[in-house]
Amino acid sequence: MEKRIHSKKTHNLTYRHYLYHFKWPLVGFIFLLSFLTFIQMNLTTIFVSNTIQEQQQIEQFNRNVIYPIDILNNNNSVNINYYFLEKDKLKFIDDTHAVNKKQKIILPLIKDQSTSKSYLILEYTHVFGQPRFCSHTNEQIFGKICPYTNCEYTCDQTHENDTHVLLMHKRDLNYKKLNSMKRNFEQIWLLWHDEPNENSPQINQFKFNWTITYRTSAEASIGAYGMTIVKENPWSIEQFNSWIDEQFIKRHNQAVWFVSNCQPQKRLKKFHSLRRFYSIAAFGKCISSNESFSLNAQSQSDSKCHRQSSCEKNYLTKSKFYLAFESQTCTDYITEKLWRTLALGAIPIVSGPERENFMRIAPPHSFIHIDDYTSDKQLAQTLNFIATNRSLYEKYHHWRRYYDVYHEAKDLDPYRFCELCYRLNTNKQRIWYENINDWFLDKC
């Protein structure tokens, strides 16, 4: 009995001694475990919160796009009228701002011209010094799929007084001739202008009725420089995964930039800052030879590598990113830089107009806007993460399963002029631009 009691006491002392001896390591282990659990819970919360926030943003912007978003229901036979109607919703918002800023005047149309059997559009000026559509057929101008077939295009100047629309290109305006004209106020004076940030207050005097340009609130804007269209035959998941696998492996973890206009200094400063943290193959007269770093095996000289060259296409098809930096910040000024990048399979890094301007027309989750990052180092880290993480890289291309992009004039012009014909057939407003110069300079 004593022996059992003694053994028990000895055992208890050993156990207590063990706890006392390892007390602090054990406390440290429990603290570390608690800390890691806390961090994990917070990271999960942040990740879920960010994911929910991103989804909410996507859903929010999806309500403000001009292309169809109900693609998951296999509704791929989309009539072009869908684009016009969705664009009109955004145009109404932008027109309200323009009216408030006294840039536009919009009144109900007293005489309803939408019941006219046909509409004649006269190319009243040249376009950059040359006839633009004078040798084209109506089908070439308005497209085969345009639901409106009652518009005609002419360059016959004898129709100056009886045409419905006088189309004038801003760079080719004859101010003296316009001042001497006896204006027919039943006609629509239509100004065509696709260039940004040109201060021309003298054109305000002509009170143009409509515009054809890149701004969403223009009477014809769809397809100014590019557009998102629904694929006739969506890719299968196998086709998409095969494309992603190939592109993820063959493309270099770098950005490319071709720049010829050295005047906009903001984007040049951004390039110089970003290249400190991320490799950029840059070409053009604004870039010195020691400022470009390329991961491509065969580099080419500046004289051979320029915009619209085979060299540019080679770099765009072998790099994961392209600096689609616009020269101006003007509202809705988004050029072929974005669209050509998307068409050639790279991810555009964009700057210039606000993010919402891009969201309206670009495919969903297809670009990276520099304004979303607090520093160039953070942007570079994100680029590197996307380029090395297949799942994240895939997210920026998921749209390719359901959409294509157009960026060439031969594909875009019929959409622009079909919209013009749609506007003539459905217009219920009397519009004129009170300050068209300020309207063009918005946020420039």
DRENDO-1510 file (C-alpha; in Angstrom, 1 decimal, always signed):
<recs>
REC; n; res; u; v; w
REC; 1; MET; +0.0; +0.0; +0.0 .
REC; 2; GLU; +2.8; +2.4; +0.9 .
REC; 3; LYS; +4.5; +1.5; -2.3 .
REC; 4; ARG; +1.5; +2.3; -4.4 .
REC; 5; ILE; +1.0; +5.6; -2.6 .
REC; 6; HIS; +4.7; +6.4; -3.1 .
REC; 7; SER; +4.5; +5.6; -6.7 .
REC; 8; LYS; +1.5; +7.8; -7.2 .
REC; 9; LYS; +3.2; +10.7; -5.5 .
REC; 10; THR; +6.3; +10.2; -7.6 .
REC; 11; HIS; +4.2; +10.1; -10.8 .
REC; 12; ASN; +2.4; +13.3; -9.9 .
REC; 13; LEU; +5.6; +15.2; -9.2 .
REC; 14; THR; +7.1; +14.1; -12.5 .
REC; 15; TYR; +4.0; +15.3; -14.4 .
REC; 16; ARG; +3.9; +18.7; -12.7 .
REC; 17; HIS; +7.6; +19.1; -13.2 .
REC; 18; TYR; +7.1; +18.3; -16.9 .
REC; 19; LEU; +4.4; +21.0; -17.2 .
REC; 20; TYR; +6.5; +23.5; -15.3 .
REC; 21; HIS; +9.6; +22.8; -17.4 .
REC; 22; PHE; +7.7; +23.2; -20.8 .
REC; 23; LYS; +5.3; +25.9; -19.7 .
REC; 24; TRP; +6.7; +28.8; -21.8 .
REC; 25; PRO; +7.2; +26.8; -25.0 .
REC; 26; LEU; +3.6; +25.5; -24.6 .
REC; 27; VAL; +2.3; +29.0; -24.1 .
REC; 28; GLY; +4.2; +30.2; -27.1 .
REC; 29; PHE; +2.9; +27.4; -29.2 .
REC; 30; ILE; -0.7; +28.2; -28.2 .
REC; 31; PHE; -0.2; +31.9; -28.9 .
REC; 32; LEU; +1.3; +31.1; -32.3 .
REC; 33; LEU; -1.6; +28.8; -33.2 .
REC; 34; SER; -4.1; +31.4; -32.1 .
REC; 35; PHE; -2.3; +34.1; -34.1 .
REC; 36; LEU; -2.2; +32.0; -37.3 .
REC; 37; THR; -5.9; +31.1; -36.9 .
REC; 38; PHE; -6.7; +34.8; -36.5 .
REC; 39; ILE; -4.7; +35.8; -39.6 .
REC; 40; GLN; -6.3; +33.0; -41.6 .
REC; 41; MET; -9.8; +34.2; -40.6 .
REC; 42; ASN; -9.0; +37.8; -41.5 .
REC; 43; LEU; -7.5; +36.9; -44.8 .
REC; 44; THR; -10.5; +34.8; -45.7 .
REC; 45; THR; -12.8; +37.6; -44.7 .
REC; 46; ILE; -10.8; +40.1; -46.8 .
REC; 47; PHE; -10.7; +37.7; -49.7 .
REC; 48; VAL; -14.4; +37.0; -49.5 .
REC; 49; SER; -15.2; +40.7; -49.0 .
REC; 50; ASN; -13.1; +41.7; -52.0 .
REC; 51; THR; -14.6; +38.9; -54.2 .
REC; 52; ILE; -18.1; +40.1; -53.3 .
REC; 53; GLN; -17.2; +43.7; -53.9 .
REC; 54; GLU; -15.6; +42.8; -57.3 .
REC; 55; GLN; -18.7; +40.8; -58.2 .
REC; 56; GLN; -20.9; +43.7; -57.2 .
REC; 57; GLN; -18.8; +46.1; -59.3 .
REC; 58; ILE; -19.1; +43.8; -62.3 .
REC; 59; GLU; -22.8; +43.5; -61.9 .
REC; 60; GLN; -23.1; +47.3; -61.5 .
REC; 61; PHE; -21.1; +48.0; -64.6 .
REC; 62; ASN; -22.8; +45.2; -66.5 .
REC; 63; ARG; -26.0; +47.3; -66.3 .
REC; 64; ASN; -24.2; +50.1; -68.0 .
REC; 65; VAL; -22.7; +48.4; -71.1 .
REC; 66; ILE; -24.0; +48.6; -74.7 .
REC; 67; TYR; -23.3; +44.9; -75.6 .
REC; 68; PRO; -25.5; +41.9; -74.6 .
REC; 69; ILE; -24.7; +40.4; -71.3 .
REC; 70; ASP; -27.3; +37.6; -71.3 .
REC; 71; ILE; -24.8; +35.3; -73.1 .
REC; 72; LEU; -25.1; +32.4; -70.6 .
REC; 73; ASN; -28.6; +31.7; -71.9 .
REC; 74; ASN; -27.2; +31.1; -75.4 .
REC; 75; ASN; -29.0; +34.2; -76.7 .
REC; 76; ASN; -26.4; +34.7; -79.5 .
REC; 77; SER; -28.6; +35.8; -82.3 .
REC; 78; VAL; -28.6; +39.4; -81.1 .
REC; 79; ASN; -30.1; +42.1; -83.4 .
REC; 80; ILE; -28.0; +45.2; -83.8 .
REC; 81; ASN; -31.0; +47.2; -82.4 .
REC; 82; TYR; -30.0; +45.8; -79.0 .
REC; 83; TYR; -26.8; +47.9; -79.2 .
REC; 84; PHE; -28.7; +51.0; -80.2 .
REC; 85; LEU; -31.3; +50.7; -77.4 .
REC; 86; GLU; -28.7; +50.1; -74.7 .
REC; 87; LYS; -26.6; +52.9; -76.0 .
REC; 88; ASP; -29.6; +55.2; -75.9 .
REC; 89; LYS; -30.0; +54.5; -72.2 .
REC; 90; LEU; -26.4; +55.8; -71.6 .
REC; 91; LYS; -26.9; +58.6; -74.1 .
REC; 92; PHE; -29.9; +59.9; -72.1 .
REC; 93; ILE; -27.7; +60.1; -69.0 .
REC; 94; ASP; -24.9; +61.9; -70.8 .
REC; 95; ASP; -27.3; +64.2; -72.6 .
REC; 96; THR; -28.7; +65.3; -69.3 .
REC; 97; HIS; -25.2; +66.3; -68.2 .
REC; 98; ALA; -24.6; +68.1; -71.5 .
REC; 99; VAL; -27.9; +70.0; -71.2 .
REC; 100; ASN; -27.1; +71.0; -67.6 .
REC; 101; LYS; -23.7; +72.3; -68.8 .
REC; 102; LYS; -25.4; +74.3; -71.6 .
REC; 103; GLN; -23.5; +72.3; -74.2 .
REC; 104; LYS; -26.6; +70.9; -75.9 .
REC; 105; ILE; -30.2; +72.0; -76.3 .
REC; 106; ILE; -32.7; +69.2; -76.7 .
REC; 107; LEU; -36.4; +69.8; -77.4 .
REC; 108; PRO; -39.3; +67.7; -78.5 .
REC; 109; LEU; -39.5; +67.4; -82.3 .
REC; 110; ILE; -42.6; +69.3; -83.5 .
REC; 111; LYS; -42.6; +67.9; -87.0 .
REC; 112; ASP; -42.2; +64.1; -86.8 .
REC; 113; GLN; -39.8; +63.1; -89.5 .
REC; 114; SER; -39.6; +59.4; -88.4 .
REC; 115; THR; -42.5; +58.5; -90.8 .
REC; 116; SER; -40.4; +59.5; -93.8 .
REC; 117; LYS; -40.1; +56.7; -96.4 .
REC; 118; SER; -36.4; +57.4; -97.0 .
REC; 119; TYR; -33.5; +59.5; -95.8 .
REC; 120; LEU; -30.7; +61.0; -97.9 .
REC; 121; ILE; -27.3; +61.7; -96.4 .
REC; 122; LEU; -24.9; +64.0; -98.4 .
REC; 123; GLU; -21.2; +63.8; -97.9 .
REC; 124; TYR; -20.9; +67.6; -98.0 .
REC; 125; THR; -17.2; +67.8; -97.3 .
REC; 126; HIS; -14.3; +65.6; -97.9 .
REC; 127; VAL; -12.8; +63.5; -95.1 .
REC; 128; PHE; -9.2; +64.4; -94.5 .
REC; 129; GLY; -9.0; +65.9; -98.0 .
REC; 130; GLN; -10.4; +62.9; -99.8 .
REC; 131; PRO; -13.8; +61.5; -100.7 .
REC; 132; ARG; -14.8; +58.9; -98.1 .
REC; 133; PHE; -17.7; +56.8; -99.3 .
REC; 134; CYS; -18.4; +58.2; -102.8 .
REC; 135; SER; -17.5; +55.0; -104.5 .
REC; 136; HIS; -19.2; +52.7; -102.0 .
REC; 137; THR; -22.6; +51.0; -102.4 .
REC; 138; ASN; -25.3; +51.5; -99.8 .
REC; 139; GLU; -24.8; +48.0; -98.6 .
REC; 140; GLN; -21.1; +48.6; -98.0 .
REC; 141; ILE; -21.8; +51.8; -96.1 .
REC; 142; PHE; -24.8; +50.7; -93.9 .
REC; 143; GLY; -23.9; +47.0; -93.8 .
REC; 144; LYS; -25.8; +43.8; -94.7 .
REC; 145; ILE; -27.3; +43.3; -91.2 .
REC; 146; CYS; -28.7; +46.8; -90.7 .
REC; 147; PRO; -32.4; +46.5; -90.1 .
REC; 148; TYR; -33.0; +49.9; -91.7 .
REC; 149; THR; -32.8; +49.9; -95.5 .
REC; 150; ASN; -34.3; +53.3; -96.2 .
REC; 151; CYS; -31.2; +55.4; -96.0 .
REC; 152; GLU; -29.1; +56.5; -99.0 .
REC; 153; TYR; -25.7; +58.0; -99.2 .
REC; 154; THR; -24.6; +60.4; -101.9 .
REC; 155; CYS; -21.8; +62.7; -102.8 .
REC; 156; ASP; -23.8; +64.6; -105.4 .
REC; 157; GLN; -23.6; +68.2; -104.3 .
REC; 158; THR; -26.8; +69.1; -106.3 .
REC; 159; HIS; -28.7; +67.6; -103.4 .
REC; 160; GLU; -27.4; +70.3; -101.0 .
REC; 161; ASN; -30.9; +71.8; -100.5 .
REC; 162; ASP; -33.1; +68.6; -100.5 .
REC; 163; THR; -30.9; +66.2; -98.5 .
REC; 164; HIS; -32.0; +65.2; -95.0 .
REC; 165; VAL; -28.4; +65.3; -93.6 .
REC; 166; LEU; -25.4; +67.3; -94.5 .
REC; 167; LEU; -22.4; +65.4; -93.3 .
REC; 168; MET; -19.3; +67.5; -92.6 .
REC; 169; HIS; -15.9; +66.5; -91.4 .
REC; 170; LYS; -14.4; +68.9; -88.9 .
REC; 171; ARG; -10.9; +69.0; -90.4 .
REC; 172; ASP; -12.4; +69.8; -93.8 .
REC; 173; LEU; -14.8; +72.5; -92.9 .
REC; 174; ASN; -15.0; +75.6; -95.1 .
REC; 175; TYR; -15.9; +78.3; -92.6 .
REC; 176; LYS; -16.4; +81.0; -95.3 .
REC; 177; LYS; -18.8; +78.7; -97.2 .
REC; 178; LEU; -20.8; +77.8; -94.1 .
REC; 179; ASN; -21.2; +81.4; -93.1 .
REC; 180; SER; -22.5; +82.3; -96.5 .
REC; 181; MET; -25.1; +79.5; -96.7 .
REC; 182; LYS; -28.8; +80.1; -96.3 .
REC; 183; ARG; -29.5; +77.3; -93.8 .
REC; 184; ASN; -32.5; +75.0; -94.2 .
REC; 185; PHE; -33.5; +74.3; -90.6 .
REC; 186; GLU; -35.3; +71.1; -91.6 .
REC; 187; GLN; -31.9; +69.7; -92.5 .
REC; 188; ILE; -29.6; +68.0; -90.0 .
REC; 189; TRP; -26.1; +69.4; -89.9 .
REC; 190; LEU; -23.9; +66.4; -88.8 .
REC; 191; LEU; -20.3; +67.0; -87.7 .
REC; 192; TRP; -17.9; +64.1; -88.0 .
REC; 193; HIS; -14.9; +64.3; -85.7 .
REC; 194; ASP; -12.9; +61.5; -84.0 .
REC; 195; GLU; -9.9; +63.5; -82.7 .
REC; 196; PRO; -9.6; +64.7; -79.1 .
REC; 197; ASN; -8.7; +67.9; -77.3 .
REC; 198; GLU; -8.9; +70.3; -80.2 .
REC; 199; ASN; -9.9; +73.7; -79.0 .
REC; 200; SER; -12.0; +75.2; -81.8 .
REC; 201; PRO; -14.5; +77.7; -80.3 .
REC; 202; GLN; -15.3; +79.1; -83.7 .
REC; 203; ILE; -17.3; +76.0; -84.6 .
REC; 204; ASN; -19.9; +76.9; -82.0 .
REC; 205; GLN; -21.4; +79.5; -84.3 .
REC; 206; PHE; -22.7; +76.8; -86.7 .
REC; 207; LYS; -25.0; +75.1; -84.1 .
REC; 208; PHE; -24.5; +71.6; -85.5 .
REC; 209; ASN; -27.5; +69.3; -84.8 .
REC; 210; TRP; -25.8; +65.9; -84.5 .
REC; 211; THR; -22.3; +64.4; -84.2 .
REC; 212; ILE; -20.7; +61.2; -85.3 .
REC; 213; THR; -17.7; +60.6; -83.0 .
REC; 214; TYR; -16.4; +58.6; -80.1 .
REC; 215; ARG; -18.5; +60.1; -77.3 .
REC; 216; THR; -21.4; +58.0; -76.1 .
REC; 217; SER; -23.8; +61.0; -76.1 .
REC; 218; ALA; -23.1; +61.5; -79.8 .
REC; 219; GLU; -26.0; +60.7; -82.1 .
REC; 220; ALA; -23.8; +58.1; -83.8 .
REC; 221; SER; -20.9; +56.6; -81.7 .
REC; 222; ILE; -21.0; +52.8; -81.8 .
REC; 223; GLY; -17.9; +51.4; -83.4 .
REC; 224; ALA; -15.9; +54.7; -83.4 .
REC; 225; TYR; -12.7; +52.8; -82.9 .
REC; 226; GLY; -13.8; +49.3; -81.9 .
REC; 227; MET; -16.7; +47.3; -80.4 .
REC; 228; THR; -17.5; +44.2; -78.5 .
REC; 229; ILE; -19.7; +41.7; -80.4 .
REC; 230; VAL; -21.3; +38.4; -79.4 .
REC; 231; LYS; -19.7; +35.3; -80.9 .
REC; 232; GLU; -22.0; +33.4; -83.3 .
REC; 233; ASN; -20.5; +30.1; -82.0 .
REC; 234; PRO; -19.2; +30.4; -78.4 .
REC; 235; TRP; -16.1; +28.4; -77.6 .
REC; 236; SER; -16.5; +25.2; -75.7 .
REC; 237; ILE; -14.7; +24.9; -72.4 .
REC; 238; GLU; -12.2; +22.6; -74.1 .
REC; 239; GLN; -11.5; +25.2; -76.8 .
REC; 240; PHE; -11.0; +27.9; -74.2 .
REC; 241; ASN; -8.7; +25.9; -72.0 .
REC; 242; SER; -6.6; +24.8; -74.9 .
REC; 243; TRP; -6.2; +28.5; -76.0 .
REC; 244; ILE; -5.4; +29.6; -72.4 .
REC; 245; ASP; -2.8; +26.8; -72.1 .
REC; 246; GLU; -1.1; +27.8; -75.3 .
REC; 247; GLN; -1.1; +31.5; -74.6 .
REC; 248; PHE; +0.0; +31.2; -71.0 .
REC; 249; ILE; +3.1; +29.2; -72.0 .
REC; 250; LYS; +4.2; +31.0; -75.1 .
REC; 251; ARG; +3.8; +34.6; -74.0 .
REC; 252; HIS; +6.5; +36.5; -72.1 .
REC; 253; ASN; +5.9; +38.0; -68.7 .
REC; 254; GLN; +6.3; +41.5; -70.0 .
REC; 255; ALA; +4.5; +44.5; -71.4 .
REC; 256; VAL; +4.9; +46.1; -74.8 .
REC; 257; TRP; +4.5; +49.7; -75.8 .
REC; 258; PHE; +4.7; +51.4; -79.2 .
REC; 259; VAL; +4.5; +55.2; -79.0 .
REC; 260; SER; +5.1; +57.9; -81.6 .
REC; 261; ASN; +3.4; +61.0; -80.1 .
REC; 262; CYS; +5.8; +62.4; -77.5 .
REC; 263; GLN; +3.6; +65.4; -76.6 .
REC; 264; PRO; +1.5; +63.8; -73.8 .
REC; 265; GLN; +4.0; +63.8; -71.0 .
REC; 266; LYS; +1.8; +62.0; -68.4 .
REC; 267; ARG; +1.9; +58.6; -70.1 .
REC; 268; LEU; +5.7; +58.9; -70.7 .
REC; 269; LYS; +6.2; +59.6; -67.0 .
REC; 270; LYS; +4.1; +56.6; -66.1 .
REC; 271; PHE; +6.2; +54.4; -68.4 .
REC; 272; HIS; +9.5; +55.6; -66.9 .
REC; 273; SER; +8.1; +54.9; -63.4 .
REC; 274; LEU; +6.6; +51.5; -64.2 .
REC; 275; ARG; +9.6; +50.2; -66.0 .
REC; 276; ARG; +11.6; +50.4; -62.7 .
REC; 277; PHE; +9.5; +47.5; -61.4 .
REC; 278; TYR; +8.4; +45.6; -64.5 .
REC; 279; SER; +9.9; +44.7; -67.8 .
REC; 280; ILE; +8.6; +46.7; -70.8 .
REC; 281; ALA; +9.6; +46.4; -74.4 .
REC; 282; ALA; +9.1; +49.9; -75.7 .
REC; 283; PHE; +9.6; +51.3; -79.2 .
REC; 284; GLY; +9.1; +54.6; -81.0 .
REC; 285; LYS; +10.8; +58.0; -81.4 .
REC; 286; CYS; +9.9; +58.8; -77.8 .
REC; 287; ILE; +11.9; +55.9; -76.4 .
REC; 288; SER; +15.7; +55.7; -76.3 .
REC; 289; SER; +17.4; +52.4; -76.9 .
REC; 290; ASN; +18.5; +52.0; -73.2 .
REC; 291; GLU; +14.9; +52.5; -71.9 .
REC; 292; SER; +13.5; +49.3; -73.4 .
REC; 293; PHE; +14.0; +45.8; -72.0 .
REC; 294; SER; +12.6; +42.8; -73.8 .
REC; 295; LEU; +12.5; +39.1; -72.9 .
REC; 296; ASN; +12.1; +38.2; -76.5 .
REC; 297; ALA; +14.9; +36.2; -77.9 .
REC; 298; GLN; +15.3; +38.2; -81.1 .
REC; 299; SER; +15.2; +42.0; -80.5 .
REC; 300; GLN; +14.8; +44.3; -83.5 .
REC; 301; SER; +16.1; +47.8; -84.2 .
REC; 302; ASP; +13.9; +50.8; -83.7 .
REC; 303; SER; +13.9; +51.5; -87.4 .
REC; 304; LYS; +12.2; +48.2; -88.1 .
REC; 305; CYS; +9.9; +48.1; -85.1 .
REC; 306; HIS; +7.1; +50.7; -85.2 .
REC; 307; ARG; +3.4; +50.9; -85.0 .
REC; 308; GLN; +1.4; +48.8; -87.5 .
REC; 309; SER; +4.5; +46.9; -88.4 .
REC; 310; SER; +4.9; +43.1; -88.4 .
REC; 311; CYS; +7.4; +43.7; -85.6 .
REC; 312; GLU; +4.6; +45.2; -83.5 .
REC; 313; LYS; +2.3; +42.3; -84.2 .
REC; 314; ASN; +5.1; +39.9; -83.3 .
REC; 315; TYR; +5.6; +41.6; -79.9 .
REC; 316; LEU; +1.9; +41.8; -79.2 .
REC; 317; THR; +1.4; +38.1; -79.9 .
REC; 318; LYS; +4.3; +37.1; -77.7 .
REC; 319; SER; +3.8; +39.3; -74.6 .
REC; 320; LYS; +1.1; +39.1; -72.0 .
REC; 321; PHE; +0.4; +42.8; -71.6 .
REC; 322; TYR; +0.3; +46.0; -73.7 .
REC; 323; LEU; +0.4; +49.6; -72.5 .
REC; 324; ALA; -2.7; +50.9; -74.2 .
REC; 325; PHE; -2.1; +54.4; -72.9 .
REC; 326; GLU; -4.4; +57.0; -74.5 .
REC; 327; SER; -2.9; +60.4; -75.3 .
REC; 328; GLN; -5.8; +62.3; -73.7 .
REC; 329; THR; -8.2; +61.9; -70.8 .
REC; 330; CYS; -11.2; +63.2; -72.7 .
REC; 331; THR; -14.5; +61.5; -72.0 .
REC; 332; ASP; -15.0; +58.3; -73.9 .
REC; 333; TYR; -11.8; +58.8; -76.0 .
REC; 334; ILE; -10.8; +55.1; -76.3 .
REC; 335; THR; -9.0; +54.3; -79.5 .
REC; 336; GLU; -7.8; +51.2; -81.5 .
REC; 337; LYS; -5.0; +50.8; -78.9 .
REC; 338; LEU; -7.4; +48.9; -76.7 .
REC; 339; TRP; -9.2; +47.0; -79.4 .
REC; 340; ARG; -6.1; +45.9; -81.3 .
REC; 341; THR; -4.5; +44.7; -78.1 .
REC; 342; LEU; -7.6; +42.6; -77.3 .
REC; 343; ALA; -7.8; +41.3; -80.9 .
REC; 344; LEU; -4.2; +40.1; -80.8 .
REC; 345; GLY; -4.6; +38.3; -77.5 .
REC; 346; ALA; -2.8; +40.5; -75.0 .
REC; 347; ILE; -4.2; +42.2; -71.8 .
REC; 348; PRO; -4.4; +46.0; -72.2 .
REC; 349; ILE; -3.1; +48.2; -69.4 .
REC; 350; VAL; -5.2; +51.3; -69.9 .
REC; 351; SER; -5.0; +55.0; -68.9 .
REC; 352; GLY; -6.7; +58.2; -70.1 .
REC; 353; PRO; -10.4; +58.3; -69.7 .
REC; 354; GLU; -12.1; +57.1; -66.5 .
REC; 355; ARG; -12.6; +53.4; -65.8 .
REC; 356; GLU; -16.4; +53.6; -66.4 .
REC; 357; ASN; -15.8; +54.8; -70.0 .
REC; 358; PHE; -13.9; +51.6; -70.7 .
REC; 359; MET; -16.4; +49.4; -68.8 .
REC; 360; ARG; -19.2; +50.6; -71.1 .
REC; 361; ILE; -17.8; +49.2; -74.3 .
REC; 362; ALA; -14.9; +46.8; -73.5 .
REC; 363; PRO; -15.5; +43.1; -72.9 .
REC; 364; PRO; -16.1; +42.3; -69.2 .
REC; 365; HIS; -12.9; +42.0; -67.1 .
REC; 366; SER; -10.7; +42.4; -70.1 .
REC; 367; PHE; -8.4; +45.3; -69.1 .
REC; 368; ILE; -6.3; +46.7; -66.2 .
REC; 369; HIS; -6.8; +50.4; -65.4 .
REC; 370; ILE; -3.8; +52.1; -63.8 .
REC; 371; ASP; -6.1; +54.3; -61.6 .
REC; 372; ASP; -7.0; +51.2; -59.6 .
REC; 373; TYR; -3.4; +51.1; -58.1 .
REC; 374; THR; -1.9; +53.3; -55.5 .
REC; 375; SER; +1.6; +52.9; -56.8 .
REC; 376; ASP; +3.5; +51.5; -59.8 .
REC; 377; LYS; +5.1; +49.0; -57.6 .
REC; 378; GLN; +1.7; +47.6; -56.6 .
REC; 379; LEU; +0.7; +47.5; -60.3 .
REC; 380; ALA; +3.9; +45.7; -61.2 .
REC; 381; GLN; +3.3; +43.1; -58.5 .
REC; 382; THR; -0.2; +42.6; -59.8 .
REC; 383; LEU; +1.1; +42.2; -63.4 .
REC; 384; ASN; +3.6; +39.6; -62.3 .
REC; 385; PHE; +1.0; +37.7; -60.3 .
REC; 386; ILE; -1.4; +37.6; -63.3 .
REC; 387; ALA; +1.4; +36.5; -65.7 .
REC; 388; THR; +2.6; +33.7; -63.4 .
REC; 389; ASN; -0.8; +32.4; -62.1 .
REC; 390; ARG; -2.8; +30.6; -64.8 .
REC; 391; SER; -6.1; +30.8; -62.9 .
REC; 392; LEU; -5.8; +34.6; -62.6 .
REC; 393; TYR; -4.5; +35.0; -66.2 .
REC; 394; GLU; -7.6; +33.0; -67.4 .
REC; 395; LYS; -10.0; +35.5; -65.7 .
REC; 396; TYR; -8.8; +38.3; -68.0 .
REC; 397; HIS; -9.6; +36.2; -71.0 .
REC; 398; HIS; -12.8; +34.5; -70.0 .
REC; 399; TRP; -14.8; +36.9; -72.1 .
REC; 400; ARG; -13.2; +35.3; -75.2 .
REC; 401; ARG; -15.5; +32.3; -74.9 .
REC; 402; TYR; -18.5; +34.5; -75.7 .
REC; 403; TYR; -17.3; +37.7; -77.4 .
REC; 404; ASP; -15.2; +38.9; -80.2 .
REC; 405; VAL; -13.9; +42.4; -80.9 .
REC; 406; TYR; -13.8; +44.5; -84.1 .
REC; 407; HIS; -11.1; +47.1; -84.6 .
REC; 408; GLU; -10.8; +47.7; -88.4 .
REC; 409; ALA; -12.6; +50.4; -90.2 .
REC; 410; LYS; -14.1; +48.0; -92.8 .
REC; 411; ASP; -15.9; +46.2; -90.0 .
REC; 412; LEU; -16.8; +49.2; -87.9 .
REC; 413; ASP; -18.1; +51.8; -90.4 .
REC; 414; PRO; -21.3; +49.8; -91.3 .
REC; 415; TYR; -22.2; +49.8; -87.6 .
REC; 416; ARG; -21.6; +53.6; -87.3 .
REC; 417; PHE; -23.7; +54.4; -90.3 .
REC; 418; CYS; -26.4; +51.9; -89.5 .
REC; 419; GLU; -26.7; +53.7; -86.1 .
REC; 420; LEU; -27.1; +57.0; -88.1 .
REC; 421; CYS; -29.9; +55.4; -90.1 .
REC; 422; TYR; -31.5; +54.1; -86.9 .
REC; 423; ARG; -31.4; +57.6; -85.5 .
REC; 424; LEU; -33.1; +59.1; -88.5 .
REC; 425; ASN; -35.8; +56.5; -88.3 .
REC; 426; THR; -36.5; +56.8; -84.6 .
REC; 427; ASN; -35.6; +60.4; -83.7 .
REC; 428; LYS; -38.2; +62.3; -81.6 .
REC; 429; GLN; -36.0; +65.3; -80.7 .
REC; 430; ARG; -34.8; +68.6; -82.1 .
REC; 431; ILE; -31.1; +68.9; -81.1 .
REC; 432; TRP; -28.5; +71.4; -81.5 .
REC; 433; TYR; -25.1; +71.9; -79.9 .
REC; 434; GLU; -24.9; +75.3; -78.2 .
REC; 435; ASN; -21.3; +74.8; -77.2 .
REC; 436; ILE; -19.9; +71.8; -79.2 .
REC; 437; ASN; -16.4; +72.9; -78.5 .
REC; 438; ASP; -16.8; +72.4; -74.7 .
REC; 439; TRP; -18.7; +69.2; -75.3 .
REC; 440; PHE; -15.7; +67.8; -77.1 .
REC; 441; LEU; -13.3; +69.1; -74.5 .
REC; 442; ASP; -15.1; +67.4; -71.6 .
REC; 443; LYS; -12.5; +66.1; -69.1 .
REC; 444; CYS; -9.6; +66.7; -71.5 .
</recs>
